[in-house]
Amino acid sequence: MTCKSIALLRRRTDLSREAFITYYEERHAPLIRSLLPGIVDYRRNFTNFDAAYVSEGAAPFDFDVVTELWFMDRAAYDAAMAIATRADIAQRIAEDEANFLDRTGTRMFLVDERESPR
């Protein structure tokens, strides 16, 4: 069974949506792929709030991308996170994220994904 992690990420306010997407796609995603082994799928879902449905009284959106990372299993996820939290790797990631993210808005968590029958 695969293990899936989701990150809700916020762009820096001084970057346009286009600049944010370009940096993420051309610089950050390849960096993460090179640093963290065991990623079997890596997707970035860039928000389009023009087409969003929002319930009355709902909290405002405070993220610009929903990132999905799949690993073969929990052990592969744990191994990647052990690498990501090593001081040298964590510093490289943080320095790169500072180029395009407002890191105060970062939230990352594991999910149990379920599919409905077709």
BALO-88460 format. One record per residue: y, z, x of N, C-alpha, C, O in turn; residue in three letters. Coordinates in Angstrom, 3 decimals, padded with zeros to 6 digits. Layout:
// BALO-88460
{n.yy->Y n.zz->Z n.xx->X ca.yy->Y ca.zz->Z ca.xx->X c.yy->Y c.zz->Z c.xx->X o.yy->Y o.zz->Z o.xx->X resn->ALA}
...
END
This chain:
// BALO-88460
{n.yy->-001.177 n.zz->000.000 n.xx->000.840 ca.yy->000.000 ca.zz->000.000 ca.xx->000.000 c.yy->001.242 c.zz->000.000 c.xx->000.887 o.yy->001.320 o.zz->000.735 o.xx->001.871 resn->MET}
{n.yy->002.203 n.zz->-000.831 n.xx->000.522 ca.yy->003.422 ca.zz->-000.891 ca.xx->001.319 c.yy->004.337 c.zz->000.289 c.xx->001.014 o.yy->004.198 o.zz->000.968 o.xx->-000.003 resn->THR}
{n.yy->005.258 n.zz->000.505 n.xx->001.914 ca.yy->006.253 ca.zz->001.563 ca.xx->001.795 c.yy->007.617 c.zz->000.879 c.xx->001.770 o.yy->007.928 o.zz->000.062 o.xx->002.636 resn->CYS}
{n.yy->008.424 n.zz->001.221 n.xx->000.769 ca.yy->009.721 ca.zz->000.566 ca.xx->000.600 c.yy->010.851 c.zz->001.581 c.xx->000.695 o.yy->010.813 o.zz->002.649 o.xx->000.085 resn->LYS}
{n.yy->011.858 n.zz->001.211 n.xx->001.482 ca.yy->013.068 ca.zz->002.004 ca.xx->001.630 c.yy->014.238 c.zz->001.194 c.xx->001.093 o.yy->014.304 o.zz->-000.021 o.xx->001.281 resn->SER}
{n.yy->015.151 n.zz->001.869 n.xx->000.429 ca.yy->016.369 ca.zz->001.234 ca.xx->-000.072 c.yy->017.571 c.zz->001.939 c.xx->000.555 o.yy->017.592 o.zz->003.163 o.xx->000.684 resn->ILE}
{n.yy->018.557 n.zz->001.152 n.xx->000.937 ca.yy->019.828 ca.zz->001.704 ca.xx->001.422 c.yy->020.948 c.zz->001.130 c.xx->000.572 o.yy->021.012 o.zz->-000.077 o.xx->000.339 resn->ALA}
{n.yy->021.821 n.zz->002.001 n.xx->000.117 ca.yy->023.050 ca.zz->001.594 ca.xx->-000.561 c.yy->024.163 c.zz->001.713 c.xx->000.471 o.yy->024.425 o.zz->002.798 o.xx->000.990 resn->LEU}
{n.yy->024.814 n.zz->000.591 n.xx->000.764 ca.yy->025.779 ca.zz->000.541 ca.xx->001.855 c.yy->027.132 c.zz->000.044 c.xx->001.352 o.yy->027.213 o.zz->-000.797 o.xx->000.457 resn->LEU}
{n.yy->028.181 n.zz->000.582 n.xx->001.949 ca.yy->029.555 ca.zz->000.244 ca.xx->001.569 c.yy->030.241 c.zz->-000.449 c.xx->002.744 o.yy->030.138 o.zz->-000.008 o.xx->003.888 resn->ARG}
{n.yy->030.936 n.zz->-001.531 n.xx->002.445 ca.yy->031.672 ca.zz->-002.250 ca.xx->003.500 c.yy->032.967 c.zz->-001.520 c.xx->003.835 o.yy->033.508 o.zz->-000.763 o.xx->003.028 resn->ARG}
{n.yy->033.442 n.zz->-001.769 n.xx->005.042 ca.yy->034.762 ca.zz->-001.255 ca.xx->005.415 c.yy->035.810 c.zz->-001.906 c.xx->004.520 o.yy->035.710 o.zz->-003.088 o.xx->004.190 resn->ARG}
{n.yy->036.805 n.zz->-001.133 n.xx->004.133 ca.yy->037.811 ca.zz->-001.642 ca.xx->003.197 c.yy->038.687 c.zz->-002.738 c.xx->003.793 o.yy->039.303 o.zz->-003.507 o.xx->003.054 resn->THR}
{n.yy->038.749 n.zz->-002.819 n.xx->005.118 ca.yy->039.579 ca.zz->-003.856 ca.xx->005.736 c.yy->038.843 c.zz->-005.184 c.xx->005.878 o.yy->039.414 o.zz->-006.146 o.xx->006.391 resn->ASP}
{n.yy->037.594 n.zz->-005.259 n.xx->005.437 ca.yy->036.823 ca.zz->-006.502 ca.xx->005.537 c.yy->036.701 c.zz->-007.161 c.xx->004.172 o.yy->036.499 o.zz->-006.489 o.xx->003.161 resn->LEU}
{n.yy->036.824 n.zz->-008.456 n.xx->004.154 ca.yy->036.566 ca.zz->-009.192 ca.xx->002.920 c.yy->035.065 c.zz->-009.182 c.xx->002.645 o.yy->034.259 o.zz->-008.901 o.xx->003.532 resn->SER}
{n.yy->034.713 n.zz->-009.484 n.xx->001.430 ca.yy->033.296 ca.zz->-009.585 ca.xx->001.073 c.yy->032.599 c.zz->-010.622 c.xx->001.958 o.yy->031.486 o.zz->-010.394 o.xx->002.433 resn->ARG}
{n.yy->033.250 n.zz->-011.742 n.xx->002.171 ca.yy->032.667 ca.zz->-012.818 ca.xx->002.977 c.yy->032.457 c.zz->-012.379 c.xx->004.428 o.yy->031.408 o.zz->-012.650 o.xx->005.014 resn->GLU}
{n.yy->033.459 n.zz->-011.698 n.xx->005.010 ca.yy->033.333 ca.zz->-011.228 ca.xx->006.392 c.yy->032.223 c.zz->-010.184 c.xx->006.507 o.yy->031.475 o.zz->-010.166 o.xx->007.485 resn->ALA}
{n.yy->032.124 n.zz->-009.327 n.xx->005.513 ca.yy->031.075 ca.zz->-008.312 ca.xx->005.476 c.yy->029.695 c.zz->-008.962 c.xx->005.459 o.yy->028.824 o.zz->-008.594 o.xx->006.248 resn->PHE}
{n.yy->029.497 n.zz->-009.916 n.xx->004.573 ca.yy->028.206 ca.zz->-010.604 ca.xx->004.463 c.yy->027.885 c.zz->-011.345 c.xx->005.751 o.yy->026.761 o.zz->-011.273 o.xx->006.248 resn->ILE}
{n.yy->028.852 n.zz->-012.048 n.xx->006.286 ca.yy->028.627 ca.zz->-012.803 ca.xx->007.522 c.yy->028.207 c.zz->-011.884 c.xx->008.658 o.yy->027.255 o.zz->-012.185 o.xx->009.377 resn->THR}
{n.yy->028.905 n.zz->-010.767 n.xx->008.828 ca.yy->028.551 ca.zz->-009.850 ca.xx->009.907 c.yy->027.155 c.zz->-009.284 c.xx->009.699 o.yy->026.350 o.zz->-009.238 o.xx->010.630 resn->TYR}
{n.yy->026.875 n.zz->-008.861 n.xx->008.498 ca.yy->025.566 ca.zz->-008.277 ca.xx->008.220 c.yy->024.455 c.zz->-009.280 c.xx->008.511 o.yy->023.472 o.zz->-008.951 o.xx->009.173 resn->TYR}
{n.yy->024.613 n.zz->-010.498 n.xx->008.016 ca.yy->023.572 ca.zz->-011.509 ca.xx->008.164 c.yy->023.416 c.zz->-012.012 c.xx->009.607 o.yy->022.299 o.zz->-012.206 o.xx->010.088 resn->GLU}
{n.yy->024.536 n.zz->-012.219 n.xx->010.279 ca.yy->024.479 ca.zz->-012.845 ca.xx->011.600 c.yy->024.347 c.zz->-011.857 c.xx->012.747 o.yy->023.848 o.zz->-012.221 o.xx->013.812 resn->GLU}
{n.yy->024.782 n.zz->-010.612 n.xx->012.556 ca.yy->024.763 ca.zz->-009.647 ca.xx->013.659 c.yy->023.845 c.zz->-008.459 c.xx->013.388 o.yy->022.940 o.zz->-008.173 o.xx->014.172 resn->ARG}
{n.yy->024.087 n.zz->-007.766 n.xx->012.265 ca.yy->023.385 ca.zz->-006.500 ca.xx->012.052 c.yy->021.906 c.zz->-006.687 c.xx->011.707 o.yy->021.049 o.zz->-006.029 o.xx->012.295 resn->HIS}
{n.yy->021.606 n.zz->-007.561 n.xx->010.775 ca.yy->020.195 ca.zz->-007.753 ca.xx->010.394 c.yy->019.337 c.zz->-008.147 c.xx->011.602 o.yy->018.262 o.zz->-007.575 o.xx->011.786 resn->ALA}
{n.yy->019.771 n.zz->-009.103 n.xx->012.428 ca.yy->018.962 ca.zz->-009.413 ca.xx->013.619 c.yy->018.825 c.zz->-008.217 c.xx->014.576 o.yy->017.773 o.zz->-008.035 o.xx->015.190 resn->PRO}
{n.yy->019.881 n.zz->-007.406 n.xx->014.703 ca.yy->019.801 ca.zz->-006.225 ca.xx->015.560 c.yy->018.738 c.zz->-005.263 c.xx->015.045 o.yy->017.896 o.zz->-004.795 o.xx->015.811 resn->LEU}
{n.yy->018.775 n.zz->-004.966 n.xx->013.747 ca.yy->017.798 ca.zz->-004.047 ca.xx->013.173 c.yy->016.388 c.zz->-004.585 c.xx->013.362 o.yy->015.485 o.zz->-003.838 o.xx->013.738 resn->ILE}
{n.yy->016.194 n.zz->-005.858 n.xx->013.109 ca.yy->014.873 ca.zz->-006.476 ca.xx->013.323 c.yy->014.407 c.zz->-006.310 c.xx->014.774 o.yy->013.224 o.zz->-006.088 o.xx->015.029 resn->ARG}
{n.yy->015.334 n.zz->-006.417 n.xx->015.709 ca.yy->014.948 ca.zz->-006.326 ca.xx->017.126 c.yy->014.656 c.zz->-004.893 c.xx->017.560 o.yy->013.885 o.zz->-004.674 o.xx->018.494 resn->SER}
{n.yy->015.263 n.zz->-003.921 n.xx->016.891 ca.yy->015.118 ca.zz->-002.522 ca.xx->017.312 c.yy->013.978 c.zz->-001.786 c.xx->016.625 o.yy->013.359 o.zz->-000.901 o.xx->017.216 resn->LEU}
{n.yy->013.702 n.zz->-002.146 n.xx->015.383 ca.yy->012.745 ca.zz->-001.372 ca.xx->014.594 c.yy->011.482 c.zz->-002.186 c.xx->014.310 o.yy->011.529 o.zz->-003.172 o.xx->013.574 resn->LEU}
{n.yy->010.376 n.zz->-001.779 n.xx->014.882 ca.yy->009.121 ca.zz->-002.485 ca.xx->014.634 c.yy->008.574 c.zz->-002.140 c.xx->013.249 o.yy->008.954 o.zz->-001.138 o.xx->012.644 resn->PRO}
{n.yy->007.705 n.zz->-002.964 n.xx->012.781 ca.yy->006.976 ca.zz->-002.644 ca.xx->011.560 c.yy->007.639 c.zz->-003.074 c.xx->010.277 o.yy->007.078 o.zz->-002.854 o.xx->009.203 resn->GLY}
{n.yy->008.817 n.zz->-003.681 n.xx->010.339 ca.yy->009.453 ca.zz->-004.172 ca.xx->009.117 c.yy->008.719 c.zz->-005.448 c.xx->008.694 o.yy->008.691 o.zz->-006.429 o.xx->009.437 resn->ILE}
{n.yy->008.126 n.zz->-005.427 n.xx->007.495 ca.yy->007.419 ca.zz->-006.615 ca.xx->007.015 c.yy->008.268 c.zz->-007.463 c.xx->006.078 o.yy->007.973 o.zz->-008.639 o.xx->005.867 resn->VAL}
{n.yy->009.314 n.zz->-006.877 n.xx->005.518 ca.yy->010.265 ca.zz->-007.633 ca.xx->004.695 c.yy->011.598 c.zz->-006.892 c.xx->004.745 o.yy->011.632 o.zz->-005.662 o.xx->004.759 resn->ASP}
{n.yy->012.687 n.zz->-007.644 n.xx->004.771 ca.yy->014.028 ca.zz->-007.072 ca.xx->004.923 c.yy->014.957 c.zz->-007.920 c.xx->004.070 o.yy->015.218 o.zz->-009.076 o.xx->004.403 resn->TYR}
{n.yy->015.459 n.zz->-007.363 n.xx->002.976 ca.yy->016.306 ca.zz->-008.109 ca.xx->002.054 c.yy->017.635 c.zz->-007.402 c.xx->001.864 o.yy->017.708 o.zz->-006.175 o.xx->001.812 resn->ARG}
{n.yy->018.682 n.zz->-008.204 n.xx->001.761 ca.yy->020.011 ca.zz->-007.697 ca.xx->001.476 c.yy->020.452 c.zz->-008.293 c.xx->000.140 o.yy->020.504 o.zz->-009.513 o.xx->-000.020 resn->ARG}
{n.yy->020.765 n.zz->-007.428 n.xx->-000.804 ca.yy->021.204 ca.zz->-007.830 ca.xx->-002.139 c.yy->022.692 c.zz->-007.503 c.xx->-002.248 o.yy->023.066 o.zz->-006.364 o.xx->-002.529 resn->ASN}
{n.yy->023.532 n.zz->-008.508 n.xx->-002.026 ca.yy->024.968 ca.zz->-008.304 ca.xx->-002.032 c.yy->025.471 c.zz->-008.272 c.xx->-003.471 o.yy->025.144 o.zz->-009.149 o.xx->-004.271 resn->PHE}
{n.yy->026.259 n.zz->-007.266 n.xx->-003.789 ca.yy->026.670 ca.zz->-007.030 ca.xx->-005.166 c.yy->027.625 c.zz->-008.099 c.xx->-005.672 o.yy->028.416 o.zz->-008.669 o.xx->-004.922 resn->THR}
{n.yy->027.522 n.zz->-008.349 n.xx->-006.968 ca.yy->028.435 ca.zz->-009.236 ca.xx->-007.678 c.yy->028.866 c.zz->-008.477 c.xx->-008.923 o.yy->028.275 o.zz->-008.636 o.xx->-009.991 resn->ASN}
{n.yy->029.888 n.zz->-007.659 n.xx->-008.783 ca.yy->030.292 ca.zz->-006.801 ca.xx->-009.880 c.yy->031.033 c.zz->-007.554 c.xx->-010.982 o.yy->031.272 o.zz->-006.994 o.xx->-012.051 resn->PHE}
{n.yy->031.398 n.zz->-008.808 n.xx->-010.742 ca.yy->032.012 ca.zz->-009.607 ca.xx->-011.802 c.yy->031.040 c.zz->-009.792 c.xx->-012.963 o.yy->031.463 o.zz->-009.959 o.xx->-014.107 resn->ASP}
{n.yy->029.759 n.zz->-009.764 n.xx->-012.677 ca.yy->028.735 ca.zz->-009.975 ca.xx->-013.696 c.yy->028.012 c.zz->-008.672 c.xx->-014.040 o.yy->026.921 o.zz->-008.710 o.xx->-014.610 resn->ALA}
{n.yy->028.592 n.zz->-007.538 n.xx->-013.709 ca.yy->027.923 ca.zz->-006.248 ca.xx->-013.915 c.yy->028.103 c.zz->-005.745 c.xx->-015.338 o.yy->029.157 o.zz->-005.918 o.xx->-015.950 resn->ALA}
{n.yy->027.058 n.zz->-005.124 n.xx->-015.847 ca.yy->027.146 ca.zz->-004.389 ca.xx->-017.105 c.yy->027.327 c.zz->-002.923 c.xx->-016.744 o.yy->026.554 o.zz->-002.371 o.xx->-015.962 resn->TYR}
{n.yy->028.338 n.zz->-002.301 n.xx->-017.310 ca.yy->028.623 ca.zz->-000.903 ca.xx->-017.009 c.yy->028.748 c.zz->-000.142 c.xx->-018.324 o.yy->029.534 o.zz->-000.516 o.xx->-019.195 resn->VAL}
{n.yy->027.974 n.zz->000.918 n.xx->-018.459 ca.yy->028.053 ca.zz->001.767 ca.xx->-019.650 c.yy->029.377 c.zz->002.510 c.xx->-019.668 o.yy->029.948 o.zz->002.814 o.xx->-018.621 resn->SER}
{n.yy->029.851 n.zz->002.795 n.xx->-020.854 ca.yy->031.074 ca.zz->003.579 ca.xx->-020.993 c.yy->030.879 c.zz->004.938 c.xx->-020.325 o.yy->029.875 o.zz->005.609 o.xx->-020.564 resn->GLU}
{n.yy->031.826 n.zz->005.340 n.xx->-019.498 ca.yy->031.768 ca.zz->006.628 ca.xx->-018.824 c.yy->030.934 c.zz->006.631 c.xx->-017.557 o.yy->030.790 o.zz->007.675 o.xx->-016.922 resn->GLY}
{n.yy->030.381 n.zz->005.486 n.xx->-017.173 ca.yy->029.544 ca.zz->005.421 ca.xx->-015.967 c.yy->030.395 c.zz->005.616 c.xx->-014.713 o.yy->031.575 o.zz->005.266 o.xx->-014.690 resn->ALA}
{n.yy->029.785 n.zz->006.175 n.xx->-013.684 ca.yy->030.466 ca.zz->006.325 ca.xx->-012.397 c.yy->030.776 c.zz->004.942 c.xx->-011.823 o.yy->030.022 o.zz->003.996 o.xx->-012.051 resn->ALA}
{n.yy->031.868 n.zz->004.820 n.xx->-011.088 ca.yy->032.195 ca.zz->003.523 ca.xx->-010.489 c.yy->031.197 c.zz->003.164 c.xx->-009.389 o.yy->030.595 o.zz->004.035 o.xx->-008.762 resn->PRO}
{n.yy->031.041 n.zz->001.878 n.xx->-009.177 ca.yy->030.197 ca.zz->001.415 ca.xx->-008.083 c.yy->030.850 c.zz->001.809 c.xx->-006.762 o.yy->032.061 o.zz->001.663 o.xx->-006.596 resn->PHE}
{n.yy->030.063 n.zz->002.296 n.xx->-005.842 ca.yy->030.612 ca.zz->002.680 ca.xx->-004.539 c.yy->029.770 c.zz->002.119 c.xx->-003.398 o.yy->029.674 o.zz->002.722 o.xx->-002.329 resn->ASP}
{n.yy->029.160 n.zz->000.957 n.xx->-003.635 ca.yy->028.387 ca.zz->000.286 ca.xx->-002.599 c.yy->028.571 c.zz->-001.219 c.xx->-002.751 o.yy->028.956 o.zz->-001.709 o.xx->-003.812 resn->PHE}
{n.yy->028.289 n.zz->-001.940 n.xx->-001.670 ca.yy->028.473 ca.zz->-003.389 ca.xx->-001.660 c.yy->027.193 c.zz->-004.168 c.xx->-001.425 o.yy->027.158 o.zz->-005.387 o.xx->-001.590 resn->ASP}
{n.yy->026.145 n.zz->-003.463 n.xx->-001.039 ca.yy->024.864 ca.zz->-004.128 ca.xx->-000.819 c.yy->023.746 c.zz->-003.120 c.xx->-001.063 o.yy->023.859 o.zz->-001.937 o.xx->-000.741 resn->VAL}
{n.yy->022.671 n.zz->-003.629 n.xx->-001.639 ca.yy->021.438 ca.zz->-002.863 ca.xx->-001.775 c.yy->020.464 c.zz->-003.499 c.xx->-000.787 o.yy->020.030 o.zz->-004.638 o.xx->-000.959 resn->VAL}
{n.yy->020.137 n.zz->-002.737 n.xx->000.245 ca.yy->019.244 ca.zz->-003.241 ca.xx->001.285 c.yy->017.840 c.zz->-002.717 c.xx->001.024 o.yy->017.649 o.zz->-001.537 o.xx->000.731 resn->THR}
{n.yy->016.860 n.zz->-003.608 n.xx->001.135 ca.yy->015.459 ca.zz->-003.240 ca.xx->000.951 c.yy->014.708 c.zz->-003.495 c.xx->002.252 o.yy->014.791 o.zz->-004.576 o.xx->002.837 resn->GLU}
{n.yy->013.984 n.zz->-002.492 n.xx->002.685 ca.yy->013.139 ca.zz->-002.600 ca.xx->003.881 c.yy->011.705 c.zz->-002.241 c.xx->003.492 o.yy->011.448 o.zz->-001.157 o.xx->002.967 resn->LEU}
{n.yy->010.779 n.zz->-003.160 n.xx->003.754 ca.yy->009.373 ca.zz->-002.907 ca.xx->003.483 c.yy->008.624 c.zz->-002.692 c.xx->004.791 o.yy->008.867 o.zz->-003.368 o.xx->005.791 resn->TRP}
{n.yy->007.721 n.zz->-001.744 n.xx->004.752 ca.yy->006.825 ca.zz->-001.448 ca.xx->005.871 c.yy->005.397 c.zz->-001.499 c.xx->005.341 o.yy->005.161 o.zz->-001.331 o.xx->004.145 resn->PHE}
{n.yy->004.451 n.zz->-001.731 n.xx->006.241 ca.yy->003.054 ca.zz->-001.854 ca.xx->005.834 c.yy->002.582 c.zz->-000.593 c.xx->005.095 o.yy->001.841 o.zz->-000.675 o.xx->004.115 resn->MET}
{n.yy->003.022 n.zz->000.567 n.xx->005.582 ca.yy->002.611 ca.zz->001.829 ca.xx->004.972 c.yy->003.562 c.zz->002.924 c.xx->005.433 o.yy->004.481 o.zz->002.668 o.xx->006.212 resn->ASP}
{n.yy->003.343 n.zz->004.123 n.xx->004.960 ca.yy->004.225 ca.zz->005.248 ca.xx->005.305 c.yy->004.212 c.zz->005.531 c.xx->006.803 o.yy->005.241 o.zz->005.898 o.xx->007.370 resn->ARG}
{n.yy->003.070 n.zz->005.366 n.xx->007.447 ca.yy->002.985 ca.zz->005.593 ca.xx->008.892 c.yy->003.887 c.zz->004.616 c.xx->009.647 o.yy->004.534 o.zz->004.999 o.xx->010.621 resn->ALA}
{n.yy->003.932 n.zz->003.370 n.xx->009.209 ca.yy->004.795 ca.zz->002.373 ca.xx->009.856 c.yy->006.274 c.zz->002.717 c.xx->009.632 o.yy->007.094 o.zz->002.560 o.xx->010.536 resn->ALA}
{n.yy->006.607 n.zz->003.183 n.xx->008.436 ca.yy->007.972 ca.zz->003.629 ca.xx->008.155 c.yy->008.340 c.zz->004.805 c.xx->009.052 o.yy->009.398 o.zz->004.807 o.xx->009.680 resn->TYR}
{n.yy->007.462 n.zz->005.803 n.xx->009.107 ca.yy->007.729 ca.zz->006.985 ca.xx->009.933 c.yy->007.911 c.zz->006.608 c.xx->011.398 o.yy->008.769 o.zz->007.166 o.xx->012.082 resn->ASP}
{n.yy->007.110 n.zz->005.668 n.xx->011.881 ca.yy->007.226 ca.zz->005.221 ca.xx->013.275 c.yy->008.576 c.zz->004.545 c.xx->013.509 o.yy->009.218 o.zz->004.778 o.xx->014.533 resn->ALA}
{n.yy->009.005 n.zz->003.713 n.xx->012.569 ca.yy->010.296 ca.zz->003.036 ca.xx->012.710 c.yy->011.440 c.zz->004.047 c.xx->012.663 o.yy->012.399 o.zz->003.932 o.xx->013.426 resn->ALA}
{n.yy->011.346 n.zz->005.033 n.xx->011.774 ca.yy->012.406 ca.zz->006.040 ca.xx->011.680 c.yy->012.440 c.zz->006.938 c.xx->012.928 o.yy->013.506 o.zz->007.408 o.xx->013.324 resn->MET}
{n.yy->011.292 n.zz->007.170 n.xx->013.534 ca.yy->011.264 ca.zz->007.937 ca.xx->014.789 c.yy->012.026 c.zz->007.183 c.xx->015.871 o.yy->012.726 o.zz->007.793 o.xx->016.680 resn->ALA}
{n.yy->011.894 n.zz->005.873 n.xx->015.888 ca.yy->012.635 ca.zz->005.056 ca.xx->016.857 c.yy->014.121 c.zz->005.045 c.xx->016.488 o.yy->014.978 o.zz->005.199 o.xx->017.358 resn->ILE}
{n.yy->014.425 n.zz->004.865 n.xx->015.205 ca.yy->015.827 ca.zz->004.775 ca.xx->014.754 c.yy->016.611 c.zz->006.046 c.xx->015.041 o.yy->017.832 o.zz->005.995 o.xx->015.189 resn->ALA}
{n.yy->015.938 n.zz->007.172 n.xx->015.121 ca.yy->016.634 ca.zz->008.439 ca.xx->015.351 c.yy->016.663 c.zz->008.857 c.xx->016.821 o.yy->017.246 o.zz->009.886 o.xx->017.161 resn->THR}
{n.yy->016.038 n.zz->008.065 n.xx->017.693 ca.yy->016.182 ca.zz->008.331 ca.xx->019.126 c.yy->017.654 c.zz->008.157 c.xx->019.486 o.yy->018.312 o.zz->007.248 o.xx->018.979 resn->ARG}
{n.yy->018.166 n.zz->009.006 n.xx->020.342 ca.yy->019.600 ca.zz->009.012 ca.xx->020.648 c.yy->020.123 c.zz->007.634 c.xx->021.060 o.yy->021.168 o.zz->007.210 o.xx->020.566 resn->ALA}
{n.yy->019.433 n.zz->006.934 n.xx->021.941 ca.yy->019.924 ca.zz->005.642 ca.xx->022.417 c.yy->019.923 c.zz->004.587 c.xx->021.304 o.yy->020.864 o.zz->003.801 o.xx->021.199 resn->ASP}
{n.yy->018.890 n.zz->004.566 n.xx->020.487 ca.yy->018.792 ca.zz->003.589 ca.xx->019.402 c.yy->019.775 c.zz->003.950 c.xx->018.290 o.yy->020.466 o.zz->003.078 o.xx->017.764 resn->ILE}
{n.yy->019.839 n.zz->005.219 n.xx->017.937 ca.yy->020.774 ca.zz->005.664 ca.xx->016.894 c.yy->022.209 c.zz->005.316 c.xx->017.279 o.yy->023.004 o.zz->004.931 o.xx->016.422 resn->ALA}
{n.yy->022.542 n.zz->005.447 n.xx->018.556 ca.yy->023.894 ca.zz->005.112 ca.xx->019.011 c.yy->024.158 c.zz->003.617 c.xx->018.866 o.yy->025.233 o.zz->003.221 o.xx->018.416 resn->GLN}
{n.yy->023.190 n.zz->002.784 n.xx->019.242 ca.yy->023.368 ca.zz->001.332 ca.xx->019.105 c.yy->023.568 c.zz->000.941 c.xx->017.648 o.yy->024.428 o.zz->000.120 o.xx->017.329 resn->ARG}
{n.yy->022.767 n.zz->001.533 n.xx->016.764 ca.yy->022.890 ca.zz->001.226 ca.xx->015.342 c.yy->024.246 c.zz->001.696 c.xx->014.814 o.yy->024.933 o.zz->000.947 o.xx->014.120 resn->ILE}
{n.yy->024.631 n.zz->002.923 n.xx->015.137 ca.yy->025.903 ca.zz->003.474 ca.xx->014.657 c.yy->027.083 c.zz->002.647 c.xx->015.157 o.yy->028.012 o.zz->002.372 o.xx->014.398 resn->ALA}
{n.yy->027.056 n.zz->002.252 n.xx->016.422 ca.yy->028.154 ca.zz->001.447 ca.xx->016.965 c.yy->028.259 c.zz->000.106 c.xx->016.248 o.yy->029.361 o.zz->-000.368 o.xx->015.974 resn->GLU}
{n.yy->027.126 n.zz->-000.502 n.xx->015.946 ca.yy->027.157 ca.zz->-001.772 ca.xx->015.250 c.yy->027.603 c.zz->-001.584 c.xx->013.800 o.yy->028.398 o.zz->-002.372 o.xx->013.289 resn->ASP}
{n.yy->027.099 n.zz->-000.553 n.xx->013.143 ca.yy->027.503 ca.zz->-000.296 ca.xx->011.760 c.yy->029.008 c.zz->-000.056 c.xx->011.642 o.yy->029.617 o.zz->-000.424 o.xx->010.638 resn->GLU}
{n.yy->029.600 n.zz->000.551 n.xx->012.647 ca.yy->031.048 ca.zz->000.806 ca.xx->012.621 c.yy->031.846 c.zz->-000.488 c.xx->012.542 o.yy->033.007 o.zz->-000.472 o.xx->012.135 resn->ALA}
{n.yy->031.241 n.zz->-001.606 n.xx->012.926 ca.yy->031.929 ca.zz->-002.895 ca.xx->012.875 c.yy->032.069 c.zz->-003.457 c.xx->011.461 o.yy->032.903 o.zz->-004.331 o.xx->011.225 resn->ASN}
{n.yy->031.251 n.zz->-002.959 n.xx->010.510 ca.yy->031.316 ca.zz->-003.554 ca.xx->009.179 c.yy->031.072 c.zz->-002.590 c.xx->008.020 o.yy->031.326 o.zz->-002.944 o.xx->006.868 resn->PHE}
{n.yy->030.589 n.zz->-001.391 n.xx->008.295 ca.yy->030.280 ca.zz->-000.437 ca.xx->007.233 c.yy->031.229 c.zz->000.750 c.xx->007.220 o.yy->031.755 o.zz->001.162 o.xx->008.254 resn->LEU}
{n.yy->031.436 n.zz->001.290 n.xx->006.024 ca.yy->032.014 ca.zz->002.618 ca.xx->005.862 c.yy->030.803 c.zz->003.546 c.xx->005.812 o.yy->030.200 o.zz->003.728 o.xx->004.755 resn->ASP}
{n.yy->030.456 n.zz->004.123 n.xx->006.937 ca.yy->029.217 ca.zz->004.888 ca.xx->007.062 c.yy->029.204 c.zz->006.156 c.xx->006.213 o.yy->028.142 o.zz->006.744 o.xx->006.007 resn->ARG}
{n.yy->030.368 n.zz->006.590 n.xx->005.718 ca.yy->030.383 ca.zz->007.779 ca.xx->004.864 c.yy->029.724 c.zz->007.503 c.xx->003.511 o.yy->029.383 o.zz->008.438 o.xx->002.785 resn->THR}
{n.yy->029.547 n.zz->006.243 n.xx->003.174 ca.yy->028.927 ca.zz->005.894 ca.xx->001.893 c.yy->027.461 c.zz->005.542 c.xx->001.985 o.yy->026.855 o.zz->005.183 o.xx->000.975 resn->GLY}
{n.yy->026.866 n.zz->005.634 n.xx->003.172 ca.yy->025.474 ca.zz->005.230 ca.xx->003.349 c.yy->024.515 c.zz->006.218 c.xx->002.709 o.yy->024.598 o.zz->007.426 o.xx->002.928 resn->THR}
{n.yy->023.604 n.zz->005.674 n.xx->001.913 ca.yy->022.512 ca.zz->006.456 ca.xx->001.320 c.yy->021.230 c.zz->005.654 c.xx->001.498 o.yy->021.176 o.zz->004.475 o.xx->001.148 resn->ARG}
{n.yy->020.210 n.zz->006.287 n.xx->002.038 ca.yy->018.933 ca.zz->005.612 ca.xx->002.277 c.yy->017.823 c.zz->006.509 c.xx->001.769 o.yy->017.847 o.zz->007.722 o.xx->001.980 resn->MET}
{n.yy->016.844 n.zz->005.905 n.xx->001.093 ca.yy->015.772 ca.zz->006.689 ca.xx->000.495 c.yy->014.528 c.zz->005.830 c.xx->000.311 o.yy->014.603 o.zz->004.602 o.xx->000.299 resn->PHE}
{n.yy->013.393 n.zz->006.487 n.xx->000.170 ca.yy->012.137 ca.zz->005.815 ca.xx->-000.146 c.yy->011.986 c.zz->005.717 c.xx->-001.649 o.yy->012.473 o.zz->006.574 o.xx->-002.387 resn->LEU}
{n.yy->011.309 n.zz->004.667 n.xx->-002.106 ca.yy->011.049 ca.zz->004.501 ca.xx->-003.533 c.yy->009.570 c.zz->004.217 c.xx->-003.764 o.yy->008.869 o.zz->003.724 o.xx->-002.880 resn->VAL}
{n.yy->009.121 n.zz->004.533 n.xx->-004.951 ca.yy->007.799 ca.zz->004.131 ca.xx->-005.428 c.yy->008.034 c.zz->002.978 c.xx->-006.384 o.yy->008.465 o.zz->003.171 o.xx->-007.521 resn->ASP}
{n.yy->007.748 n.zz->001.786 n.xx->-005.913 ca.yy->008.024 ca.zz->000.586 ca.xx->-006.712 c.yy->006.870 c.zz->000.330 c.xx->-007.661 o.yy->005.704 o.zz->000.460 o.xx->-007.288 resn->GLU}
{n.yy->007.200 n.zz->-000.036 n.xx->-008.888 ca.yy->006.219 ca.zz->-000.405 ca.xx->-009.910 c.yy->006.613 c.zz->-001.764 c.xx->-010.478 o.yy->007.795 o.zz->-002.052 o.xx->-010.668 resn->ARG}
{n.yy->005.620 n.zz->-002.584 n.xx->-010.744 ca.yy->005.869 ca.zz->-003.882 ca.xx->-011.365 c.yy->005.304 c.zz->-003.890 c.xx->-012.774 o.yy->004.231 o.zz->-003.340 o.xx->-013.026 resn->GLU}
{n.yy->006.025 n.zz->-004.513 n.xx->-013.688 ca.yy->005.536 ca.zz->-004.690 ca.xx->-015.041 c.yy->004.653 c.zz->-005.932 c.xx->-015.080 o.yy->004.870 o.zz->-006.869 o.xx->-014.312 resn->SER}
{n.yy->003.674 n.zz->-005.948 n.xx->-015.956 ca.yy->002.871 ca.zz->-007.173 ca.xx->-016.085 c.yy->003.736 c.zz->-008.335 c.xx->-016.527 o.yy->004.733 o.zz->-008.158 o.xx->-017.227 resn->PRO}
{n.yy->003.347 n.zz->-009.504 n.xx->-016.116 ca.yy->004.124 ca.zz->-010.710 ca.xx->-016.490 c.yy->003.754 c.zz->-011.174 c.xx->-017.871 o.yy->004.298 o.zz->-012.167 o.xx->-018.354 resn->ARG}
END
